[in-house]
Amino acid sequence: MATYDYDLGVLGGGSAGLTLTSGAAQLGAKTLLIEKEPRLGGDCLHYGCVPSKTLIKTARVYHLMKQADRFGLPPVETPPVDFARVRDRIKGVIATIQEHDSEARFCSLGAAVRFGSARFVDEHSVELDGKRISAKAWLIATGSSPAAPPVPGLSETPYITNKEIFYLDKLPESLIVLGAGPIAIEMAQAFARLGSKVSVVQRSGQILSKEDKDLADGVMAALMAEGVEFYLNAKVTGAREVGGRPHLAFTNADGKARELSAERMLVALGRRANLEGLGLEDIGVEFDAKGLKLDARLRTAHKHIYGAGDVTGGNQFTHAAGYEGGVVLANAVLHLPRKTDYTWLPWCTYADPELASIGLNEKAAEAAGLKYTVWSEQFAGNDRALAEGEAEGRIKLILDQDEKILGAQILGLHAGELINEWVAVAGGKVKLSTMAGAMHPYPTLGEISKRVAGDVLAPKLFSDLVKKGLKLFFSTRGRACTPPTGGTAQ
């Protein structure tokens, strides 16, 4: 039997790699984690979820300060934002979380951590710092990087990506955002709230293209009300530098040529998997521009080499990467065959209002050729939302012909938290009657989920058939009040 230095080798210290390393080491597998960057945590911790949500919180507080009179408070004068202090707060939050993702912690769990660029030299071995290291099984979880679109002149034009935007020395007085996906929209609103003049340029006719248009338009309307400009159906024709400032040229939906100039330009279009330099071509591991070629158990053509996280080319979310790390743990360490299942994968855009989803939305249901019904409740009818002064948005519940859940979308305050109830309901196959009958504390935003579930049951519960049955068996006597002519029942 062949012998190896380690039971398991992991390339990449992001969510997928850390999940697998932690689990494998605690299960007694001799595990080595190799990270190319000098710190663990991956893109999420240093350039993604953590810094963006920290920035969003700061921007929201500043926004609320300026809205003090809306809450019955004296107006507050707000001096300009010192972005260096905002940046320092972001670094502070990252540093706190970094301790949880430290080399010392993983050593305490039993895993070895090394830093540097590894390259496969055969199917079981990588070379790191001139030394050969072998493992019985490997995980490739090296993440992804921003990919610049093929815009003429862009490579000679100064622009930033998510790698730089959280670490600026000063707040840009103006910002062009190229793209309108989740990162683009979150940053557009955050910088607008902090004081930048923000313009978003988008190729298609809607922001957040994956979402239903009515809900995406709700997010766009909120940003427009805060001063963000949108240019939809824009065909970008070129970029250039003029006096140190980026200029972006495009044609509008009506075919008219436009050119925008700003102090900074954020390019938030596309990602590419970090697979170059790993020597995958030499050992027969297939991949393309999107990512690795994997089966449902996340295995490459070599069954002992797995892929997880952004290198799959699929769902580029931190929570998806962590889930995939768990799937690899089951297959590679526990030797329990387990396939991925993304049916109930939730996701959220952390704009204000947030837009969170799980399962199929109307757009996806139509694309799948499914017949469905939509049930909806407005936050304007939720007492807590009114008390919070955040009554914008609604919940949409998508059901199939048998009234089984296909998906749910929530546009509103804390939608990213509210969708978690639907993760449990959908994933646990909980009946809507159970959901509608469960006690929810009052007043909470979560009552909107109970209410929309109750909406589905109401036509049956309050039907004429039920009323006739009650009258027949229990002699109920019907209405006690008749509204005046032309009146409306309450």
C-alpha positions in Angstrom: 0.0 0.0 0.0 1.3 3.4 -0.9 2.2 5.7 1.9 1.7 9.5 1.9 2.8 12.4 4.1 -0.7 13.3 4.9 -4.2 11.7 4.8 -5.6 15.0 3.4 -4.1 18.0 1.7 -6.1 21.2 1.2 -5.2 24.0 -1.2 -6.9 27.2 -0.1 -7.7 28.7 3.3 -11.2 30.2 2.5 -14.5 28.9 3.7 -14.4 25.5 1.9 -10.8 24.8 2.8 -11.2 25.8 6.4 -14.4 23.8 6.8 -12.8 20.7 5.5 -9.6 21.2 7.4 -11.3 21.7 10.7 -13.6 18.7 10.3 -10.9 16.4 9.0 -8.4 17.2 11.7 -11.0 16.8 14.5 -11.9 13.4 13.0 -8.3 12.3 13.3 -7.1 12.7 9.7 -3.6 13.9 9.3 -4.3 17.2 7.5 -2.2 19.9 5.8 -3.7 23.2 4.8 -1.7 25.3 2.2 -2.7 28.9 1.7 -1.1 31.1 -1.1 -1.8 34.4 0.7 0.0 35.3 4.0 -3.3 35.0 6.0 -6.2 32.5 6.3 -9.8 33.5 5.7 -10.0 33.8 1.9 -11.7 36.4 -0.2 -14.7 36.6 2.1 -12.9 37.7 5.2 -10.5 40.1 3.5 -12.2 41.4 0.4 -15.8 40.2 0.5 -18.6 39.5 3.0 -16.9 40.8 6.1 -15.6 44.1 4.9 -18.7 44.8 2.8 -21.1 44.2 5.7 -19.0 46.3 8.0 -19.0 49.1 5.5 -22.7 48.7 4.9 -23.4 49.0 8.7 -21.3 52.2 8.9 -23.1 53.7 5.9 -26.5 52.8 7.4 -25.7 54.5 10.7 -24.5 57.6 8.9 -27.7 57.5 6.8 -29.9 57.2 9.9 -28.1 60.1 11.6 -29.1 62.3 8.6 -32.7 61.0 9.0 -33.0 61.7 12.7 -36.0 64.0 12.3 -37.9 61.2 10.6 -37.8 59.4 13.9 -39.0 62.4 15.9 -35.5 63.5 16.9 -33.8 66.8 16.6 -32.0 67.1 13.2 -28.3 66.2 13.3 -25.6 67.9 11.5 -23.3 65.3 9.9 -19.7 66.3 9.0 -18.1 64.7 6.0 -17.0 61.1 6.3 -13.3 60.4 7.0 -13.0 57.2 5.1 -9.6 56.4 6.7 -11.5 55.9 10.0 -14.1 53.7 8.2 -11.3 51.7 6.7 -9.7 51.3 10.2 -13.0 50.0 11.6 -13.2 47.5 8.7 -9.6 46.3 9.5 -10.5 46.0 13.1 -13.5 43.7 12.5 -11.4 41.6 10.1 -8.6 41.3 12.7 -11.1 40.1 15.3 -12.5 37.4 13.0 -9.0 36.5 11.8 -8.2 35.1 15.3 -10.8 32.4 14.7 -9.1 31.6 11.3 -5.6 31.7 12.7 -2.8 29.2 12.1 -2.7 28.6 15.9 -6.3 27.7 16.1 -6.0 25.1 13.3 -2.9 23.7 14.9 -4.9 23.3 18.1 -7.4 21.3 16.1 -4.6 19.1 14.8 -4.0 20.5 11.3 -0.7 21.8 10.0 -0.8 25.1 8.1 1.8 26.3 5.6 1.8 29.3 3.4 3.1 29.5 -0.2 2.3 28.6 -3.8 1.8 24.9 -4.3 1.8 23.1 -7.6 0.8 19.5 -8.4 3.7 17.4 -9.6 1.8 14.2 -9.7 -1.7 13.0 -8.8 -0.9 12.7 -5.1 1.9 15.3 -4.6 2.4 19.0 -4.7 5.7 21.0 -4.6 5.9 23.7 -2.1 9.1 25.8 -1.5 11.1 23.2 -3.4 9.9 20.3 -1.3 7.5 17.5 -2.4 4.5 16.9 -0.2 2.1 14.0 -0.7 -1.4 13.3 0.5 -3.9 10.5 0.0 -6.6 12.9 -1.0 -6.6 16.6 -2.0 -9.1 19.4 -2.0 -8.7 22.3 -4.5 -10.4 25.3 -2.9 -8.3 28.2 -4.2 -11.2 30.6 -4.7 -11.7 33.2 -7.4 -10.6 36.7 -8.4 -12.2 39.7 -10.1 -12.2 39.3 -13.9 -12.2 42.5 -15.9 -14.7 42.5 -18.9 -13.3 42.9 -22.4 -13.8 46.7 -22.6 -11.5 48.5 -25.0 -9.1 50.6 -23.1 -10.0 49.3 -19.7 -6.6 47.8 -19.0 -5.0 51.2 -19.4 -7.7 52.9 -17.2 -7.4 53.2 -13.5 -10.1 51.2 -11.8 -10.7 49.3 -8.5 -12.3 46.0 -7.6 -13.4 44.4 -4.4 -9.7 44.0 -3.6 -9.2 47.7 -3.2 -12.5 49.4 -2.4 -12.5 48.7 1.3 -9.0 50.0 1.8 -9.1 53.4 0.1 -7.4 56.3 1.9 -10.3 58.8 1.3 -13.9 58.7 0.2 -14.2 59.3 -3.5 -16.3 62.4 -4.4 -17.7 60.4 -7.3 -17.8 56.7 -8.2 -18.8 54.8 -11.4 -19.9 51.3 -10.7 -19.7 49.0 -13.7 -22.1 46.1 -13.2 -25.3 45.7 -11.1 -24.9 42.4 -9.3 -25.0 42.1 -5.5 -21.5 43.5 -4.8 -22.1 46.4 -7.2 -25.5 47.3 -5.7 -24.3 47.0 -2.1 -21.3 49.2 -2.7 -23.3 51.7 -4.8 -25.7 52.3 -1.9 -23.0 52.3 0.8 -20.8 54.9 -0.9 -23.8 57.0 -1.9 -24.8 57.1 1.8 -21.3 58.1 2.8 -21.4 61.0 0.4 -20.1 59.9 -3.0 -22.0 60.7 -6.2 -22.6 57.2 -7.6 -23.5 56.1 -11.1 -24.3 52.5 -12.0 -23.8 51.3 -15.5 -25.5 48.0 -16.3 -25.7 45.9 -19.5 -29.2 44.5 -19.1 -32.5 46.2 -18.4 -32.6 45.2 -14.7 -30.3 45.2 -11.8 -29.7 42.0 -9.9 -30.5 40.0 -13.0 -31.1 36.7 -11.3 -33.9 38.1 -9.2 -37.6 38.7 -10.2 -37.8 42.1 -11.8 -40.5 43.5 -9.5 -38.3 42.9 -6.4 -35.1 44.0 -8.1 -36.9 47.2 -9.2 -37.8 47.8 -5.5 -34.1 47.8 -4.6 -33.3 50.1 -7.5 -36.1 52.5 -6.5 -34.6 52.7 -3.0 -31.2 53.5 -4.3 -32.5 56.1 -6.7 -34.3 57.8 -3.9 -31.0 58.2 -2.2 -29.4 59.7 -5.3 -27.8 56.8 -7.1 -28.0 57.2 -10.9 -28.7 54.1 -13.1 -27.9 53.6 -16.7 -29.6 50.3 -17.8 -29.3 48.6 -21.2 -26.0 50.3 -21.6 -23.5 49.0 -24.2 -20.0 49.9 -22.9 -17.9 51.0 -25.8 -14.6 52.0 -24.1 -12.7 53.3 -21.1 -9.9 55.8 -20.9 -7.9 57.9 -18.4 -8.2 61.7 -18.6 -6.2 63.7 -16.1 -5.9 60.7 -13.8 -9.6 60.1 -13.7 -11.4 57.1 -15.3 -13.9 57.8 -18.1 -16.4 55.2 -19.2 -18.1 55.5 -22.6 -21.3 53.7 -23.5 -24.5 53.9 -25.5 -27.8 54.3 -23.7 -30.9 52.2 -24.4 -32.0 54.8 -26.9 -28.7 54.5 -28.8 -27.3 57.8 -27.6 -23.6 58.0 -26.7 -22.7 58.9 -23.2 -19.5 59.3 -21.3 -19.1 59.4 -17.5 -16.1 60.6 -15.5 -15.5 60.0 -11.8 -12.8 60.0 -9.2 -13.0 56.2 -9.0 -14.4 53.4 -11.0 -15.4 50.1 -9.4 -15.5 47.2 -11.9 -17.8 44.5 -10.5 -18.4 42.3 -13.5 -17.4 38.7 -13.4 -15.0 36.4 -11.5 -12.4 33.8 -12.6 -11.4 30.7 -10.7 -7.9 30.8 -9.3 -6.6 27.6 -11.0 -3.6 28.9 -12.9 -0.2 27.8 -11.7 -1.5 24.7 -9.9 -0.2 22.3 -12.5 -3.6 20.8 -13.1 -3.0 20.4 -16.9 0.0 18.2 -16.1 -2.0 15.7 -14.0 -5.1 15.6 -16.1 -7.5 17.6 -14.0 -10.0 19.3 -16.3 -11.2 22.8 -16.0 -12.4 25.7 -18.1 -12.8 29.5 -17.7 -15.6 28.9 -15.2 -13.9 26.4 -13.0 -13.2 22.7 -12.4 -15.0 19.9 -14.1 -16.6 18.0 -11.1 -19.2 15.3 -10.6 -22.0 15.6 -8.1 -19.7 14.4 -5.3 -17.3 17.3 -6.1 -14.7 14.9 -7.5 -12.4 15.6 -10.5 -11.5 13.0 -13.0 -9.1 11.8 -10.3 -11.5 10.5 -7.6 -9.2 11.5 -4.8 -8.9 15.1 -5.9 -11.9 17.3 -5.0 -13.0 20.8 -5.7 -15.1 23.2 -3.6 -15.9 26.9 -3.3 -15.6 29.4 -6.1 -13.4 27.0 -8.2 -16.6 24.9 -8.9 -17.8 27.8 -11.1 -21.2 27.5 -9.5 -22.7 29.3 -6.5 -20.0 31.7 -5.4 -21.3 32.3 -1.9 -19.3 31.7 1.3 -22.1 29.6 2.8 -22.2 27.5 -0.4 -18.4 27.0 -0.1 -18.8 25.9 3.5 -21.5 23.5 2.5 -19.3 22.0 -0.2 -16.5 21.6 2.3 -18.8 19.5 4.3 -19.7 17.4 1.3 -16.1 16.7 0.6 -15.6 15.8 4.3 -18.3 13.1 4.0 -16.8 11.7 0.8 -13.0 12.0 1.4 -12.7 11.5 5.1 -15.8 9.6 6.3 -16.1 7.7 3.0 -19.8 8.2 3.0 -21.0 8.9 -0.6 -22.7 12.3 -0.6 -23.9 14.4 -3.5 -24.4 18.2 -3.6 -28.0 19.4 -3.5 -28.6 23.2 -4.0 -32.4 23.0 -4.1 -32.7 25.1 -0.9 -29.6 27.3 -1.2 -30.4 30.7 0.1 -28.8 34.0 -1.0 -29.2 37.6 -0.1 -28.2 41.0 -1.4 -27.5 43.2 1.6 -28.8 46.5 0.2 -31.4 48.5 2.2 -34.0 47.0 1.8 -32.3 43.6 1.7 -33.4 41.1 -0.9 -33.2 37.5 0.2 -34.3 34.4 -1.7 -34.4 30.6 -1.5 -35.5 28.1 -4.1 -37.2 29.2 -7.3 -38.5 32.7 -8.0 -41.0 33.4 -10.6 -38.4 33.9 -13.3 -36.8 30.5 -12.5 -40.2 28.7 -12.3 -41.2 30.1 -15.7 -37.9 29.0 -17.2 -38.5 25.5 -15.8 -41.9 25.4 -17.4 -43.6 25.0 -14.0 -47.1 26.1 -13.1 -47.2 28.0 -9.9 -49.1 30.5 -7.7 -47.7 33.5 -5.9 -48.7 34.6 -2.4 -47.6 37.9 -1.1 -47.7 40.1 2.0 -46.5 43.7 2.3 -44.3 44.9 5.1 -46.7 47.9 5.3 -49.1 45.5 7.0 -46.5 44.4 9.6 -46.7 46.2 12.9 -43.0 45.9 13.7 -42.0 47.2 10.3 -44.2 50.3 10.9 -42.7 50.8 14.3 -39.2 50.6 12.8 -40.1 53.1 10.1 -39.1 50.5 7.5 -42.3 49.4 5.9 -41.0 49.1 2.3 -41.0 45.7 0.6 -42.9 42.4 0.7 -42.6 38.7 0.9 -43.4 36.4 -2.1 -44.1 32.7 -1.6 -44.1 30.6 -4.8 -46.1 27.3 -4.6 -46.5 24.5 -7.1 -49.9 23.1 -8.1 -50.0 20.9 -5.0 -49.3 23.9 -2.9 -45.8 22.7 -2.1 -43.1 25.3 -1.7 -41.0 26.1 -4.8 -39.3 29.2 -3.3 -39.6 32.3 -1.3 -38.3 35.9 -1.7 -38.2 38.6 0.8 -37.6 42.3 0.1 -37.4 44.3 3.3 -35.7 45.1 6.6 -33.5 42.1 7.8 -34.7 39.9 4.9 -31.4 38.0 5.1 -32.3 37.0 8.7 -36.0 36.3 7.9 -35.2 33.9 5.0 -33.6 31.5 7.6 -37.1 30.5 8.7 -37.8 29.4 5.2 -34.5 27.5 5.0 -35.8 25.4 7.9 -39.4 25.1 6.6 -38.4 24.2 3.0 -35.4 22.1 3.9 -37.3 20.3 6.7 -40.4 19.8 4.5 -42.5 21.6 7.1 -46.2 22.0 6.2 -47.5 25.4 5.7 -50.3 24.6 8.2 -47.6 24.0 10.8 -45.9 27.3 9.8 -49.2 29.2 10.0 -50.1 27.6 13.4 -46.7 28.2 15.0 -46.5 31.0 17.5 -44.3 34.0 16.5 -43.5 36.7 19.0 -45.3 40.0 18.6 -44.3 42.4 17.2 -41.7 41.0 15.0 -40.9 41.2 11.3 -41.0 37.4 11.2 -44.8 37.5 11.6 -44.9 38.3 7.9 -43.8 34.7 7.1 -46.5 33.2 9.3 -49.1 35.5 7.7 -48.3 34.6 4.1 -48.5 30.9 5.1 -51.9 31.6 6.6 -53.0 33.4 3.4 -52.6 30.1 1.6 -54.9 28.3 4.1 -57.4 31.1 4.6 -59.6 30.4 1.5 -60.2 26.8 2.7 -60.6 27.6 6.4 -63.1 30.4 5.8 -64.9 28.8 3.0 -68.7 28.6 2.6 -68.4 24.8 3.0 -66.9 25.2 6.5 -69.4 27.8 7.5 -72.3 25.6 6.4 -70.8 22.7 8.3 -70.6 24.8 11.5 -74.1 26.0 11.1 -75.4 22.4 10.5 -73.7 20.8 13.5 -73.3 23.7 15.9 -76.1 26.1 15.0 -73.8 29.1 14.3 -76.0 32.0 13.2 -73.9 34.0 10.8 -73.1 37.7 10.6 -73.7 39.9 13.5 -73.2 43.1 11.6 -73.9 44.2 8.1 -71.8 47.1 6.7 -73.7 50.1 5.4 -74.3 50.2 1.7 -71.2 51.0 -0.1 -69.1 50.3 3.0 -66.2 47.9 3.2 -65.8 45.0 5.6 -62.9 45.4 8.0 
